[in-house]
Amino acid sequence: MKYIERIAYCILMVAVLLAFSYPDIARYLGALGSAGLAITHFSERYEGKNVRLKRLMRIRYLIGFIFIGASYLMFRTGNYWIVAYLTATVLELYTLYIITREENKKQ
């Protein structure tokens, strides 16, 4: 699933870069990238007993919903989608950093 996640990140980055010059194309690319990220987030499971990692995985589920909401906002008028994507990105960076740190702590 990691390769799908990387492809979705690349598509989403292209969509954000094209958002102000070609908004019609960017909307569909943003929806495609957000759907890919949401699928990868929803398909991840944590079966361990670490409470912190369980909480971080729940936050990643929330991030998937935020990405889907941000892609919906791209189709609406206004620039509220920027705030949604920034929020999801900051939460994503936080969870990835802490998950990596917790997994390295176990070893």
C-alpha distance (Angstrom), angle and dihedral (degrees) to the residues before:
residue distance angle dihedral
M1 . . .
K2 3.79 . .
Y3 3.79 92.2 .
I4 3.83 90.8 54.2
E5 3.78 88.9 50.7
R6 3.81 92.2 51.1
I7 3.80 92.1 48.3
A8 3.81 90.2 48.9
Y9 3.81 90.8 51.1
C10 3.81 90.5 51.5
I11 3.81 92.6 48.4
L12 3.79 90.7 47.9
M13 3.80 91.8 49.4
V14 3.81 90.9 51.6
A15 3.81 89.4 48.7
V16 3.79 92.5 53.2
L17 3.80 91.6 47.2
L18 3.81 91.1 50.6
A19 3.81 94.8 42.6
F20 3.79 96.9 98.3
S21 3.80 100.2 35.8
Y22 3.83 101.1 37.9
P23 3.81 106.7 16.6
D24 3.80 95.8 167.8
I25 3.80 92.8 58.3
A26 3.80 92.6 39.6
R27 3.79 92.8 57.1
Y28 3.77 93.7 59.2
L29 3.79 93.8 41.4
G30 3.81 89.1 49.8
A31 3.78 90.9 51.1
L32 3.80 91.1 48.6
G33 3.80 93.4 48.2
S34 3.79 92.7 45.2
A35 3.79 91.5 49.7
G36 3.79 90.6 50.7
L37 3.79 92.2 50.6
A38 3.79 92.5 45.5
I39 3.82 90.9 51.2
T40 3.78 91.9 51.6
H41 3.80 92.5 46.1
F42 3.79 93.6 48.5
S43 3.80 93.8 46.8
E44 3.81 94.7 53.6
R45 3.78 115.6 98.6
Y46 3.78 131.0 -172.6
E47 3.78 113.8 -155.3
G48 3.81 98.3 174.5
K49 3.79 130.0 103.2
N50 3.79 99.5 -117.5
V51 3.80 105.4 119.7
R52 3.79 93.2 -159.1
L53 3.80 93.1 55.6
K54 3.81 90.7 47.3
R55 3.80 89.4 53.7
L56 3.79 91.6 48.2
M57 3.80 91.0 51.3
R58 3.82 89.6 52.6
I59 3.79 88.5 51.6
R60 3.81 88.3 52.7
Y61 3.82 89.1 55.2
L62 3.80 87.9 53.3
I63 3.80 89.6 49.5
G64 3.80 89.2 55.5
F65 3.80 90.0 55.8
I66 3.81 91.1 46.9
F67 3.81 90.6 52.9
I68 3.80 90.7 51.0
G69 3.81 90.3 48.0
A70 3.79 90.8 49.4
S71 3.78 91.6 52.6
Y72 3.81 88.8 50.9
L73 3.80 89.2 51.6
M74 3.81 89.8 54.1
F75 3.80 88.1 65.4
R76 3.80 91.8 50.4
T77 3.80 123.6 73.3
G78 3.77 118.2 -94.0
N79 3.75 134.6 45.4
Y80 3.80 98.9 -90.7
W81 3.78 89.3 118.3
I82 3.81 88.7 72.9
V83 3.80 91.4 62.3
A84 3.80 91.4 47.0
Y85 3.80 93.4 49.8
L86 3.81 91.8 46.4
T87 3.80 91.1 50.1
A88 3.79 92.3 48.9
T89 3.80 91.6 46.1
V90 3.80 94.4 51.0
L91 3.81 90.8 48.0
E92 3.80 90.2 46.5
L93 3.80 92.5 52.3
Y94 3.80 90.8 47.5
T95 3.80 94.4 50.3
L96 3.80 94.0 44.7
Y97 3.79 91.5 50.5
I98 3.80 94.8 48.0
I99 3.83 94.4 42.5
T100 3.80 90.3 52.9
R101 3.80 91.1 47.5
E102 3.82 92.6 48.9
E103 3.80 93.0 48.2
N104 3.80 91.1 49.6
K105 3.79 89.4 48.8
K106 3.82 90.2 58.4
Q107 3.81 92.3 56.3
